Amino acid sequence: MDKEYCKMLEDYVEQLSMALIIDMMKKGIFKDSSEEIMLENKFVKEVKQNYSQIKEGTPEERAVAAVLNALSNYYDANMYEEEILARANIILNFVGDELTGKK
C-alpha cells in the first residue's frame, strides 16, 4: 500500500472512532468533555461488576464479555454485531488492561 492510501485509511478510522465516542457520550458511556476523553465512572463500575461475575474464559475474553454485557444496557438488541463490536473495541482501549491486570 502506498503512504497516501494508508494515511487516508488512518484518517477514516480516526473519524469513525470519534463519531462512535460522541455517540457513546450521548448514551452516558463517555463523559461529555471537550478536554479529555474518559469513560463515565458509572459505566466503568458496571463493566468491573460484570467482569467479576464472569468466571470462565481468559482474562481477555472475560473483559470483552463484560464490556458487551454493559453495552447491552445502553443500546437496542437489534443493533448490528459490527456496530456493537466497534464500540466495545474502543472501550477496551480505555479499560481493558485495567480489567485484565496488565497495567
CORQUI-V653855 format. One record per residue. N is the residue number from 1. RES is the residue in one letter. NEAR is the number of other C-alpha atoms within 12 Angstrom. Layout:
N:RES:NEAR
N:RES:NEAR
This chain:
1:M:8
2:D:8
3:K:9
4:E:10
5:Y:11
6:C:12
7:K:13
8:M:14
9:L:15
10:E:14
11:D:14
12:Y:14
13:V:16
14:E:15
15:Q:14
16:L:18
17:S:23
18:M:20
19:A:18
20:L:25
21:I:33
22:I:24
23:D:22
24:M:30
25:M:24
26:K:17
27:K:22
28:G:24
29:I:36
30:F:31
31:K:23
32:D:19
33:S:16
34:S:12
35:E:7
36:E:11
37:I:21
38:M:25
39:L:29
40:E:25
41:N:15
42:K:16
43:F:31
44:V:29
45:K:20
46:E:27
47:V:37
48:K:30
49:Q:21
50:N:25
51:Y:32
52:S:19
53:Q:16
54:I:22
55:K:15
56:E:14
57:G:15
58:T:15
59:P:21
60:E:24
61:E:19
62:R:28
63:A:39
64:V:34
65:A:32
66:A:37
67:V:41
68:L:33
69:N:26
70:A:29
71:L:35
72:S:27
73:N:19
74:Y:23
75:Y:23
76:D:13
77:A:14
78:N:10
79:M:15
80:Y:13
81:E:16
82:E:12
83:E:24
84:I:29
85:L:21
86:A:27
87:R:36
88:A:32
89:N:25
90:I:32
91:I:36
92:L:30
93:N:23
94:F:25
95:V:32
96:G:28
97:D:18
98:E:20
99:L:32
100:T:23
101:G:15
102:K:11
103:K:9
